[in-house]
């Protein structure tokens, strides 16, 4: 049964029966999320603001915490039922989880829900660069303040992402790296902001194979990586490759003697992605 039919059935059930009620009051308020990195970022916000700024003791939990591809995952009926059972929900980003739009339209989301939306696809990986992090924090802090879950609105998360980015940029500046090949375009804004020449093997579709056109550009890079040393001698310029967990690099990249390869996960709870990328680069460069 496809997602549209599942949603219609569930909508009818909730229209008849109404949402499930949980008796008693829990001291810990749960904010449900549909994306593991949203839950991790909310946890980081809680840590950055401190318990003295929280009106209620709350915890962010991802409803779908098993290993899934958040870009093409569509929940089963059993998992959709979990949505309505929660008091608070922070869903999305919608560009990753378009099924939330249909779910909201037929009334299957909690009344107190925030669906994260950004101006462009580059911004939807908000945990990877400051501009997007600021947009995320603004939406989240408004939601938390309106629902009396936090005392103040500030920009601590935005500042933290900015600081993590600056640490990465310093590593690049202090290294001999000028060119970077990344497994996915989510890292391209960070690479450009770091003053690097960058190529992305894949665009917004994570599962799409690397195109012949992209492979030609990569091949030209790998075969023209010669630069002048200070003494006027020709030397081979090393190209940094940032691969993602679960992706196989093209043989031209994997087997090249001109590359430095690290493997990293763009969705990570502990440590968070920018922190883990910094650690990898510090060990390698």
N, C-alpha and C positions, 0 to 999 in steps of 0.2 A: 504494500500500500504506500503510495507516495505521500510526501509531506502535506500537500494541499488537502487530500482526503482525511488524513489523520487530524489535521487542524479543525476541519468541519465537524468531525465526530466529537472531538473534545469540546468544541464550542457549544454544541448541543447539550452535552452532559453537564457542563458548568452552568448553562442557562437554566436547566431543570433543578439541579442539586445545589448549585452555588459552590463557592470555594470551601475546601475542607477547613474546619476550625480546630485549632489546637488549644486544649484546655490548660489553664495555669499560665503563670508568667515566668518567662525565662529571664534570668539576670543578664545573660549575654545576648545582645541583639546581633542577629546574623544578617549581613548584607550579601545576598547571593549574586554571583556573576556567571557569565557564560563563556568566559575566556580566561585561561590560567594567568596570563600576564596582567589582566585587569585586576584580578584578585591579589597578585603579587604587588602591584603598584599601589593598591589601596592599603595593603599591609605596610608598605613603605611610608605612605602618607601618615598613617597612624603613628608609626615610629618617629617620623620627623616632627610631628606636631606635639607629641608627648601626651601622656594620660591626663595631665592637668587641663588640657584644652578640649577633652572629650566630655560632652554632656552625658552620653551614655557609653557604657562599655560595649563595644561592638567588634565584630570579627568578620572579615571578608572570606567567603568560601566559594570556590568554583564548583558549580553543579556537575559539570562534565569533566571531572579531574583525571579520567583515564587518558592514555596517550591517543589523541585523535588529531587529525589535520583540521585545524579550526577554520580553514578556508573553504572546505567542501563538506564538512560535517553537518548533517541534519539529524536532529534527535528523534528517537522513537517516541511512541505515545507515552510509555512509562516515564521517560525523561521529561517530556513536555508537562506532565502532571506536576513535576517538581516546581515548575515556574510559579504556578498559581498558589502553591502552598507557602510561599515566602511573603513576608511583609515588605521587604526592600529588595530591589533588583537593580544592578548596574549591568546592562547588557551591551553586547557589541565589542568592538566597533562594527557598525552596520555594514561597512564595505566587506568585512570578513564573514558576517553572519546575516545575510539578507533574509533568512527565514524568520527573523525576529519581527520584521515589518508586517508579514502576514499574521504572525502570532498576536501582535498588538491589535491589528485590525479587527479580529474576532473576539477580543476581550480575554485572552488567556494569560495576560501578564498581570502581576500585582499592581494595585492602584498606585503605589509609590515606586515607580520605575523610572530609570534614566537609561535612554538608549544613546550610546556615544556616537556622535556623528562629526565628521571632519570635512573641511573644504575640498580636499583632494586626496588621492590615494597615497601620496607620499606622507601625509600627516597621520595615516591610520596606524603606523608603527610608532605611536607616540612615545614609547619608552626608549627610543634610540636617538632623539635629538631635541634640543631645547624648545624650539618654536612649537613643535607638536606637543611636548610635555606641558607647556604653559596652557595650551588650548584644552588639553585633557584636565588639568588641575582646575581650571576655571569652571568647567562643566560639573566636575565632581564636587568641588567645594560649595557651589550653589545648591546642589542636591543635598549634601550633608547638612548645610546650615538650615535649609528650608524644613528639613525633617528632624531638626534639633538633635543631631548626632555629633555635632562639633561646635565649639564656641565661637571661633573666629574664622575669617577667610583670609588667607595669605597666599604666598607663592613659594613655600618651602620645597615642594617637589620639583617645581620648575628650576629653582636655584640648584638643587642637588643634581639634577640631570645636566645642568650647565657645567657644574664643577667636574662631573665625571667625563663630560665631553672635552673639557679643557685638559684634563690629564691625558686623554688619548691623543689630542692634538700635539701636546708636548713630546710624547713618545715619537710621533711621526716627524716632528721638527728636528729632534735630536738624532734621528736615524738617517741612513742614506737612501731611504725609500722615497721614490717619486711617483711610482706607478703601482696601482692596486687592481686586482681582479677580484670581484666579489661574487658569491654564488647567487645572490638575489638583490634586486634593486632597492630593498629596504635600507641598505647601508649607504646608498649613493649620496644622499644629502650630507651625511657625516663626512664622507670622503671629500666631497667638493668643499665643504667648510674647512677642511684641514689642508686645503691647497694642493690636493693630490689629483693626478690624472687617474681616472677610474673607469673600468669597464664592468658591466654587469652581465653575467652569464644568462640570467633569467629575469623576466619582468614580473608583472603582478601574479601570473599563474605559476605557483610553486612547482607543480608537477610537470610543466611543459618541458620538453626536451630543448636542449640548446640548439638554436637555429644555425644553419650553415653560414648565414651572413655574420652572426656573432662569432662563430668559430674562425672565420676568415680574419676578422679584426683581431682576435686573440693571437692567431698565428702570426700576423704581421708584427704585433707587439713583441712576441717571443723571439722573433728573428731580426728585430731591429734594436735590441736592447744593448746597444753599444754607446758608451759615453766617454768623454775626455776626462782623464784624471788631471790633477793640478800640475803634474809634470808633463802633460801633453801626451801621455800614453793612452792607448785605447784599452778600456776595461769593460767587462760584461756587467751591465746594470741588472741588479736583482729586482724581480717583480714580486711583490707580496700577494699571496692568494689567500683570501678569507673564505673558506668553505663552510657549509652548514652541516650539522649532524644529519646523517641519513641521505646525503647527496653524493653521487659519484662524479668526480671530476672527469672532463674529457681527457683522453690519453695524451693529447698535445700539451695539456697543462700539467697533468699528473707526472709525466715522465720527463718534463723539461729540466735541464740543469740550471736554468735561469730563474727558477721560482723558489720562494720561501713559502711553504704551505702551513697554515694553521686551520684547525677545525673548531668550530664554535657554534653555540646554539643561540638563535635570536629570541627564543622564548625560554626563560629560565627564572626560577623562583629564588634560589640561593646558590651562589650570589646572583644578583640581577644581571641582565645581559651586558650592559656597558661595563660593569665591574669585572665580569668574567672575561670580556674582550680585552680589557686593560691588562689583566693578569696574564693572559695568553701572549699578548704582544711584549710585555715586559720580560717574559721568560725567553722569547724567541729573538727579538731584535737587539 
